[in-house]
Amino acid sequence: MRSICARFRDCGELFGPAAYGMKGALMVELLSPAGNFEKMKMAFLYGADAVYLAGERFGMRAAADNFTNEELCRAVEFAHRLGKRIYLTLNTMPREPEYPALREFLAALAAMPSGAPDAVIAADIGVMHLVREYLPETALHISTQAGVVSSADAIAWHSLGASRVVLARELSLAEIREIRDRLPGDVELEAFVHGSMCVSFSGRCLLSNALVGRDANRGACAQPCRWNYTIREEKRPDMPFPIEETPDGTFIMSSKDMCMIEHMPALIEAGITSFKIEGRMKSAYYTAVVTNAYRAVIDSYIKDKEHYVFDSCWLRELDSVSHREYCTGYYFDLPSENAQTCTMPGYLREKSYLAVCCGYDGASGLAKFVQRNKVKIGDPVEIISPGLPGRGFTVERMTDSQGNPVESAPHPFMEFFIPVPFAVGEGDILRSAERG
């Protein structure tokens, strides 16, 4: 059975080269979220050129697993062995009492035996100043929290040492083209292409802090824009009035999710350097599926622009993960009355993540899996592999790790074997063929 290291080497041949010019200069980058080590490995295996992640403090997703200093050191070592990149998020707006801890964290980063992350993503100018003091050789990326909406913004940040700006989500594609045309060639542009759309300006939310005391700008957003609401009249508090935006729901701020996979050629030609997938709080399955889809589309277009045709199978793959209704954000027009308001309540449910492959024997056709959700004989299932959409079959028989026949794999992290009618590899994902 092939090792995971060998699989990563193979994927290095499949993914990435199209993103570079003849001389190795970065043309486009696929940037995926990594809420923990498992998600980071999935992101790299399924085609990410880089991941963004956070330490235990100062990142915008405090509720994610995030990385201890030791784990961060291991992550940098792991990524660099693969020729991949690590971007560390320090994009909160720390207050005065937090700066001693920030200095301590930056000093620890500077002393890591693996070397520091490839870049730091920051929004607060005080944080940026300290990054330059402690990590003078580390690239500085300006977070979307800074709200960059013009070439003047980008040039100003570049003059302060930033090599990249993460553009505000509120920009149109036409505005991005204009910004790109007015910037020096060494200023990189990063833009979100998939995931949650905050009801705020570039992620600067005030609602969460005002309602529940959880500061979104310090990593603790409660996502109140996605709650259900009713109106109560002052003199009739016992008579709530629902906000009936549509016949299907009572949502006043429940924003849709962005999905730009059908429009990647236009975004590439606009001069965007890095395409960012939102979702550090999402599952490893989400990270794998979404990264896989965007990797396939980007590489397909770059490989043969003249004959490129979008393959709708990748949109179906994105439909298999937990998400709200998809939209194109602000890229093509300003939101209309209902452009960002969901017409269906809640999340559209994903196909269930059942298990991950940890080995395959080509002679017997048996694949070894580690369970994530219950699997049983007779289940219609699919396997996704790097560069391939879901391939279906039915579970006909199962054995446990000792070779004993079993009817199901009901226990978390239980190891089991099933026959698979095609070759699979370590890191491939077994999922349900139907929505959960």
NORFENQUI-V605009 format. One record per residue. RES is the residue in three letters. SS is DSSP state (~ for helix, > for strand, _ for the rest). OMEGA is omega in radians with two decimals (999 if undefined). NEAR is the number of other C-alpha atoms within 12 Angstrom. Layout:
res=RES ss=SS omega=OMEGA near=NEAR
res=RES ss=SS omega=OMEGA near=NEAR
This chain:
res=MET ss=_ omega=-3.04 near=22
res=ARG ss=_ omega=3.14 near=22
res=SER ss=_ omega=3.10 near=17
res=ILE ss=~ omega=3.11 near=23
res=CYS ss=~ omega=3.10 near=22
res=ALA ss=~ omega=3.12 near=18
res=ARG ss=~ omega=3.11 near=32
res=PHE ss=~ omega=3.10 near=33
res=ARG ss=~ omega=3.09 near=22
res=ASP ss=~ omega=-3.13 near=23
res=CYS ss=~ omega=3.05 near=33
res=GLY ss=~ omega=3.07 near=27
res=GLU ss=~ omega=-3.13 near=18
res=LEU ss=~ omega=-3.00 near=28
res=PHE ss=_ omega=2.98 near=40
res=GLY ss=_ omega=-3.03 near=40
res=PRO ss=~ omega=-3.13 near=29
res=ALA ss=~ omega=-3.12 near=30
res=ALA ss=~ omega=-3.07 near=33
res=TYR ss=> omega=3.08 near=21
res=GLY ss=_ omega=-3.08 near=15
res=MET ss=_ omega=-3.11 near=10
res=LYS ss=_ omega=3.09 near=9
res=GLY ss=_ omega=3.13 near=12
res=ALA ss=_ omega=-3.12 near=17
res=LEU ss=> omega=3.07 near=25
res=MET ss=_ omega=3.04 near=31
res=VAL ss=_ omega=-3.10 near=38
res=GLU ss=> omega=3.00 near=42
res=LEU ss=> omega=-3.02 near=48
res=LEU ss=> omega=-3.04 near=42
res=SER ss=> omega=3.12 near=51
res=PRO ss=> omega=3.09 near=47
res=ALA ss=_ omega=3.13 near=47
res=GLY ss=_ omega=3.07 near=41
res=ASN ss=_ omega=-3.03 near=35
res=PHE ss=~ omega=3.13 near=35
res=GLU ss=~ omega=-3.14 near=28
res=LYS ss=~ omega=3.08 near=37
res=MET ss=~ omega=3.14 near=47
res=LYS ss=~ omega=3.10 near=39
res=MET ss=~ omega=3.13 near=43
res=ALA ss=~ omega=-3.14 near=48
res=PHE ss=~ omega=-3.13 near=51
res=LEU ss=~ omega=-3.08 near=48
res=TYR ss=_ omega=2.87 near=47
res=GLY ss=_ omega=3.10 near=48
res=ALA ss=_ omega=3.02 near=52
res=ASP ss=_ omega=-3.11 near=47
res=ALA ss=> omega=3.02 near=44
res=VAL ss=> omega=2.97 near=49
res=TYR ss=> omega=-3.05 near=51
res=LEU ss=> omega=-3.09 near=48
res=ALA ss=_ omega=2.93 near=44
res=GLY ss=_ omega=-3.08 near=42
res=GLU ss=_ omega=3.10 near=28
res=ARG ss=_ omega=2.96 near=34
res=PHE ss=_ omega=3.00 near=39
res=GLY ss=_ omega=-3.01 near=40
res=MET ss=_ omega=3.10 near=43
res=ARG ss=_ omega=-3.08 near=39
res=ALA ss=_ omega=-3.12 near=30
res=ALA ss=_ omega=3.05 near=26
res=ALA ss=_ omega=3.10 near=29
res=ASP ss=_ omega=3.14 near=25
res=ASN ss=_ omega=-2.96 near=34
res=PHE ss=_ omega=2.95 near=33
res=THR ss=_ omega=3.10 near=22
res=ASN ss=~ omega=3.11 near=29
res=GLU ss=~ omega=3.13 near=21
res=GLU ss=~ omega=3.12 near=25
res=LEU ss=~ omega=3.09 near=37
res=CYS ss=~ omega=3.09 near=29
res=ARG ss=~ omega=-3.13 near=25
res=ALA ss=~ omega=3.12 near=43
res=VAL ss=~ omega=3.11 near=36
res=GLU ss=~ omega=-3.12 near=23
res=PHE ss=~ omega=-3.12 near=28
res=ALA ss=~ omega=-3.07 near=36
res=HIS ss=~ omega=3.03 near=23
res=ARG ss=~ omega=-3.13 near=18
res=LEU ss=_ omega=-3.05 near=30
res=GLY ss=_ omega=-3.14 near=24
res=LYS ss=_ omega=-3.04 near=35
res=ARG ss=> omega=3.12 near=36
res=ILE ss=> omega=3.05 near=44
res=TYR ss=> omega=-3.08 near=40
res=LEU ss=> omega=3.11 near=45
res=THR ss=> omega=2.98 near=46
res=LEU ss=> omega=-2.91 near=44
res=ASN ss=_ omega=2.99 near=43
res=THR ss=_ omega=3.08 near=41
res=MET ss=_ omega=-3.05 near=33
res=PRO ss=_ omega=3.08 near=29
res=ARG ss=_ omega=-2.98 near=17
res=GLU ss=~ omega=-3.10 near=12
res=PRO ss=~ omega=-3.09 near=10
res=GLU ss=~ omega=-3.04 near=18
res=TYR ss=~ omega=3.05 near=22
res=PRO ss=~ omega=3.11 near=15
res=ALA ss=~ omega=3.10 near=19
res=LEU ss=~ omega=3.09 near=31
res=ARG ss=~ omega=3.13 near=28
res=GLU ss=~ omega=3.13 near=18
res=PHE ss=~ omega=3.14 near=31
res=LEU ss=~ omega=3.09 near=33
res=ALA ss=~ omega=3.10 near=22
res=ALA ss=~ omega=3.09 near=25
res=LEU ss=~ omega=-3.12 near=32
res=ALA ss=~ omega=-3.08 near=26
res=ALA ss=_ omega=-3.09 near=18
res=MET ss=_ omega=-3.14 near=22
res=PRO ss=_ omega=3.12 near=17
res=SER ss=_ omega=-2.93 near=24
res=GLY ss=_ omega=-3.10 near=26
res=ALA ss=_ omega=3.00 near=35
res=PRO ss=_ omega=-3.08 near=45
res=ASP ss=_ omega=3.13 near=35
res=ALA ss=> omega=3.00 near=37
res=VAL ss=> omega=3.09 near=46
res=ILE ss=> omega=-3.05 near=41
res=ALA ss=> omega=3.13 near=43
res=ALA ss=_ omega=-3.08 near=40
res=ASP ss=_ omega=-3.04 near=32
res=ILE ss=~ omega=3.05 near=27
res=GLY ss=~ omega=3.08 near=22
res=VAL ss=~ omega=3.14 near=37
res=MET ss=~ omega=3.13 near=37
res=HIS ss=~ omega=-3.14 near=24
res=LEU ss=~ omega=3.08 near=27
res=VAL ss=~ omega=3.11 near=42
res=ARG ss=~ omega=3.14 near=26
res=GLU ss=~ omega=-3.03 near=18
res=TYR ss=~ omega=-3.07 near=23
res=LEU ss=_ omega=-3.02 near=29
res=PRO ss=_ omega=-3.11 near=23
res=GLU ss=_ omega=-3.10 near=19
res=THR ss=_ omega=3.13 near=29
res=ALA ss=> omega=3.13 near=30
res=LEU ss=> omega=3.08 near=41
res=HIS ss=> omega=-3.11 near=45
res=ILE ss=> omega=-3.05 near=45
res=SER ss=_ omega=3.00 near=47
res=THR ss=~ omega=3.08 near=40
res=GLN ss=~ omega=3.12 near=37
res=ALA ss=~ omega=3.06 near=32
res=GLY ss=_ omega=3.14 near=29
res=VAL ss=> omega=-3.09 near=35
res=VAL ss=_ omega=-3.12 near=33
res=SER ss=_ omega=3.07 near=29
res=SER ss=~ omega=3.11 near=28
res=ALA ss=~ omega=3.05 near=18
res=ASP ss=~ omega=-3.06 near=26
res=ALA ss=~ omega=3.14 near=37
res=ILE ss=~ omega=3.12 near=28
res=ALA ss=~ omega=3.11 near=23
res=TRP ss=~ omega=3.10 near=33
res=HIS ss=~ omega=3.14 near=26
res=SER ss=~ omega=3.11 near=18
res=LEU ss=_ omega=3.02 near=21
res=GLY ss=_ omega=-3.14 near=30
res=ALA ss=_ omega=3.08 near=35
res=SER ss=_ omega=-3.09 near=33
res=ARG ss=> omega=2.98 near=40
res=VAL ss=> omega=3.03 near=48
res=VAL ss=> omega=-2.99 near=45
res=LEU ss=> omega=3.05 near=45
res=ALA ss=_ omega=3.13 near=39
res=ARG ss=_ omega=-3.04 near=40
res=GLU ss=_ omega=-3.13 near=34
res=LEU ss=_ omega=3.02 near=32
res=SER ss=_ omega=3.10 near=27
res=LEU ss=~ omega=3.11 near=35
res=ALA ss=~ omega=3.10 near=23
res=GLU ss=~ omega=3.12 near=27
res=ILE ss=~ omega=3.09 near=38
res=ARG ss=~ omega=-3.11 near=26
res=GLU ss=~ omega=3.11 near=19
res=ILE ss=~ omega=-3.13 near=31
res=ARG ss=~ omega=-3.11 near=33
res=ASP ss=~ omega=-3.06 near=20
res=ARG ss=_ omega=-3.10 near=19
res=LEU ss=_ omega=2.96 near=28
res=PRO ss=_ omega=-3.08 near=20
res=GLY ss=_ omega=-3.09 near=20
res=ASP ss=_ omega=3.05 near=22
res=VAL ss=_ omega=-3.13 near=35
res=GLU ss=> omega=3.09 near=37
res=LEU ss=> omega=3.09 near=45
res=GLU ss=> omega=-3.11 near=38
res=ALA ss=> omega=3.06 near=48
res=PHE ss=> omega=3.09 near=46
res=VAL ss=> omega=-3.08 near=44
res=HIS ss=> omega=3.00 near=42
res=GLY ss=> omega=-3.02 near=39
res=SER ss=> omega=3.05 near=37
res=MET ss=_ omega=-3.14 near=42
res=CYS ss=_ omega=2.99 near=36
res=VAL ss=_ omega=-3.01 near=31
res=SER ss=_ omega=2.98 near=28
res=PHE ss=> omega=3.12 near=24
res=SER ss=_ omega=3.10 near=30
res=GLY ss=_ omega=3.10 near=38
res=ARG ss=> omega=-3.07 near=32
res=CYS ss=_ omega=3.06 near=30
res=LEU ss=_ omega=-3.01 near=26
res=LEU ss=~ omega=-3.08 near=27
res=SER ss=~ omega=-3.13 near=27
res=ASN ss=~ omega=-3.10 near=21
res=ALA ss=~ omega=-3.04 near=16
res=LEU ss=~ omega=-3.01 near=17
res=VAL ss=~ omega=3.11 near=15
res=GLY ss=_ omega=3.09 near=18
res=ARG ss=_ omega=-2.99 near=23
res=ASP ss=_ omega=3.13 near=28
res=ALA ss=~ omega=-3.12 near=38
res=ASN ss=~ omega=3.02 near=39
res=ARG ss=~ omega=2.95 near=33
res=GLY ss=_ omega=-3.00 near=36
res=ALA ss=_ omega=-3.07 near=28
res=CYS ss=_ omega=3.09 near=34
res=ALA ss=_ omega=-3.13 near=27
res=GLN ss=_ omega=3.11 near=34
res=PRO ss=~ omega=3.08 near=29
res=CYS ss=~ omega=-3.14 near=30
res=ARG ss=~ omega=3.04 near=29
res=TRP ss=_ omega=2.99 near=22
res=ASN ss=_ omega=-3.07 near=23
res=TYR ss=_ omega=2.92 near=20
res=THR ss=> omega=3.07 near=20
res=ILE ss=> omega=3.04 near=18
res=ARG ss=> omega=3.11 near=14
res=GLU ss=> omega=-2.99 near=12
res=GLU ss=_ omega=-3.05 near=10
res=LYS ss=_ omega=3.10 near=8
res=ARG ss=> omega=-3.05 near=10
res=PRO ss=> omega=-3.12 near=11
res=ASP ss=> omega=-3.12 near=11
res=MET ss=> omega=3.13 near=12
res=PRO ss=> omega=-3.14 near=14
res=PHE ss=> omega=-3.12 near=15
res=PRO ss=> omega=3.09 near=18
res=ILE ss=_ omega=-3.04 near=18
res=GLU ss=_ omega=3.11 near=19
res=GLU ss=_ omega=3.11 near=23
res=THR ss=> omega=3.06 near=17
res=PRO ss=_ omega=-3.02 near=13
res=ASP ss=_ omega=-3.06 near=14
res=GLY ss=> omega=-3.14 near=22
res=THR ss=_ omega=-3.02 near=25
res=PHE ss=_ omega=3.09 near=30
res=ILE ss=_ omega=-3.13 near=29
res=MET ss=_ omega=-3.03 near=30
res=SER ss=_ omega=-3.01 near=33
res=SER ss=_ omega=3.08 near=38
res=LYS ss=_ omega=3.03 near=36
res=ASP ss=> omega=3.08 near=37
res=MET ss=> omega=3.02 near=35
res=CYS ss=> omega=-3.06 near=36
res=MET ss=_ omega=-3.01 near=36
res=ILE ss=~ omega=3.13 near=40
res=GLU ss=~ omega=-3.02 near=31
res=HIS ss=~ omega=-3.08 near=30
res=MET ss=~ omega=3.09 near=40
res=PRO ss=~ omega=-3.14 near=30
res=ALA ss=~ omega=-3.14 near=24
res=LEU ss=~ omega=3.10 near=36
res=ILE ss=~ omega=-3.10 near=34
res=GLU ss=~ omega=3.09 near=22
res=ALA ss=_ omega=3.08 near=28
res=GLY ss=_ omega=3.06 near=34
res=ILE ss=_ omega=-3.09 near=39
res=THR ss=_ omega=-3.00 near=36
res=SER ss=> omega=-3.14 near=37
res=PHE ss=> omega=-2.95 near=43
res=LYS ss=> omega=3.06 near=45
res=ILE ss=> omega=3.10 near=43
res=GLU ss=_ omega=3.02 near=38
res=GLY ss=_ omega=3.08 near=40
res=ARG ss=_ omega=3.10 near=39
res=MET ss=_ omega=-3.11 near=30
res=LYS ss=_ omega=-3.05 near=31
res=SER ss=_ omega=3.03 near=31
res=ALA ss=~ omega=3.09 near=38
res=TYR ss=~ omega=3.10 near=46
res=TYR ss=~ omega=-3.13 near=43
res=THR ss=~ omega=-3.11 near=47
res=ALA ss=~ omega=-3.05 near=48
res=VAL ss=~ omega=-3.08 near=50
res=VAL ss=~ omega=3.09 near=51
res=THR ss=~ omega=-3.14 near=53
res=ASN ss=~ omega=-3.10 near=44
res=ALA ss=~ omega=-3.11 near=47
res=TYR ss=~ omega=3.08 near=49
res=ARG ss=~ omega=-3.11 near=46
res=ALA ss=~ omega=-3.10 near=40
res=VAL ss=~ omega=3.12 near=40
res=ILE ss=~ omega=-3.10 near=46
res=ASP ss=~ omega=3.13 near=33
res=SER ss=~ omega=-3.13 near=28
res=TYR ss=~ omega=-3.09 near=29
res=ILE ss=~ omega=-3.12 near=29
res=LYS ss=~ omega=-3.09 near=23
res=ASP ss=_ omega=-3.08 near=15
res=LYS ss=_ omega=-3.05 near=19
res=GLU ss=_ omega=-3.05 near=10
res=HIS ss=_ omega=-3.09 near=11
res=TYR ss=_ omega=3.02 near=19
res=VAL ss=_ omega=-3.14 near=22
res=PHE ss=_ omega=3.11 near=24
res=ASP ss=_ omega=-3.05 near=21
res=SER ss=_ omega=3.11 near=16
res=CYS ss=~ omega=-3.11 near=24
res=TRP ss=~ omega=3.02 near=32
res=LEU ss=~ omega=3.07 near=27
res=ARG ss=~ omega=3.06 near=21
res=GLU ss=~ omega=3.14 near=40
res=LEU ss=~ omega=3.05 near=38
res=ASP ss=~ omega=-3.08 near=30
res=SER ss=_ omega=3.13 near=35
res=VAL ss=_ omega=3.12 near=38
res=SER ss=_ omega=-3.09 near=32
res=HIS ss=> omega=2.91 near=34
res=ARG ss=_ omega=3.11 near=31
res=GLU ss=_ omega=-3.12 near=32
res=TYR ss=> omega=3.04 near=32
res=CYS ss=> omega=3.12 near=33
res=THR ss=_ omega=3.07 near=34
res=GLY ss=_ omega=-3.11 near=38
res=TYR ss=_ omega=-2.98 near=32
res=TYR ss=_ omega=-3.00 near=31
res=PHE ss=_ omega=3.07 near=22
res=ASP ss=_ omega=3.07 near=17
res=LEU ss=_ omega=-3.14 near=19
res=PRO ss=_ omega=3.03 near=21
res=SER ss=_ omega=-3.10 near=12
res=GLU ss=_ omega=-3.06 near=14
res=ASN ss=_ omega=-3.01 near=21
res=ALA ss=_ omega=-3.09 near=25
res=GLN ss=_ omega=-3.11 near=34
res=THR ss=_ omega=-3.12 near=35
res=CYS ss=_ omega=3.05 near=36
res=THR ss=_ omega=3.09 near=28
res=MET ss=_ omega=-3.08 near=24
res=PRO ss=_ omega=3.00 near=27
res=GLY ss=_ omega=-3.14 near=23
res=TYR ss=_ omega=2.95 near=23
res=LEU ss=> omega=-2.93 near=22
res=ARG ss=_ omega=-3.10 near=22
res=GLU ss=_ omega=2.88 near=27
res=LYS ss=> omega=-3.02 near=32
res=SER ss=> omega=3.03 near=32
res=TYR ss=> omega=-2.99 near=38
res=LEU ss=> omega=-3.04 near=41
res=ALA ss=> omega=3.07 near=39
res=VAL ss=> omega=-3.11 near=39
res=CYS ss=> omega=3.09 near=41
res=CYS ss=> omega=3.07 near=32
res=GLY ss=> omega=-3.13 near=31
res=TYR ss=> omega=3.09 near=31
res=ASP ss=> omega=-3.08 near=24
res=GLY ss=_ omega=-3.11 near=18
res=ALA ss=_ omega=-3.11 near=13
res=SER ss=_ omega=-3.07 near=16
res=GLY ss=_ omega=-3.13 near=19
res=LEU ss=> omega=3.07 near=31
res=ALA ss=> omega=3.11 near=40
res=LYS ss=> omega=-3.10 near=39
res=PHE ss=> omega=2.97 near=40
res=VAL ss=> omega=-2.99 near=32
res=GLN ss=> omega=2.98 near=31
res=ARG ss=_ omega=3.01 near=27
res=ASN ss=_ omega=-3.01 near=27
res=LYS ss=_ omega=3.07 near=28
res=VAL ss=> omega=3.11 near=42
res=LYS ss=> omega=3.08 near=30
res=ILE ss=_ omega=-3.12 near=24
res=GLY ss=_ omega=-3.14 near=17
res=ASP ss=_ omega=2.93 near=26
res=PRO ss=> omega=-3.04 near=24
res=VAL ss=> omega=3.05 near=33
res=GLU ss=> omega=3.01 near=35
res=ILE ss=> omega=2.99 near=42
res=ILE ss=> omega=-3.13 near=44
res=SER ss=> omega=3.08 near=37
res=PRO ss=_ omega=3.13 near=38
res=GLY ss=_ omega=-3.10 near=36
res=LEU ss=> omega=3.01 near=31
res=PRO ss=> omega=-3.10 near=35
res=GLY ss=> omega=3.07 near=34
res=ARG ss=> omega=-2.96 near=27
res=GLY ss=> omega=2.99 near=23
res=PHE ss=> omega=3.12 near=25
res=THR ss=> omega=3.09 near=25
res=VAL ss=_ omega=-3.06 near=32
res=GLU ss=_ omega=3.09 near=23
res=ARG ss=_ omega=-3.11 near=26
res=MET ss=_ omega=2.97 near=31
res=THR ss=> omega=3.07 near=27
res=ASP ss=> omega=-3.06 near=28
res=SER ss=_ omega=3.12 near=22
res=GLN ss=_ omega=3.14 near=13
res=GLY ss=_ omega=3.14 near=15
res=ASN ss=_ omega=3.12 near=16
res=PRO ss=> omega=3.08 near=18
res=VAL ss=_ omega=3.14 near=23
res=GLU ss=_ omega=-3.08 near=21
res=SER ss=> omega=3.00 near=28
res=ALA ss=> omega=-3.01 near=32
res=PRO ss=_ omega=-2.96 near=22
res=HIS ss=_ omega=3.12 near=18
res=PRO ss=_ omega=3.10 near=18
res=PHE ss=_ omega=3.03 near=22
res=MET ss=_ omega=3.07 near=27
res=GLU ss=> omega=3.13 near=33
res=PHE ss=> omega=3.13 near=41
res=PHE ss=> omega=2.97 near=40
res=ILE ss=> omega=3.03 near=45
res=PRO ss=> omega=3.12 near=28
res=VAL ss=_ omega=-3.02 near=33
res=PRO ss=_ omega=3.08 near=23
res=PHE ss=_ omega=-3.10 near=22
res=ALA ss=_ omega=3.08 near=25
res=VAL ss=_ omega=-3.10 near=35
res=GLY ss=_ omega=3.14 near=36
res=GLU ss=_ omega=-3.09 near=36
res=GLY ss=_ omega=3.04 near=39
res=ASP ss=_ omega=-3.04 near=43
res=ILE ss=> omega=3.02 near=46
res=LEU ss=> omega=-3.13 near=46
res=ARG ss=> omega=3.06 near=44
res=SER ss=> omega=3.11 near=35
res=ALA ss=> omega=3.13 near=28
res=GLU ss=> omega=3.13 near=22
res=ARG ss=> omega=3.14 near=21
res=GLY ss=_ omega=999 near=19
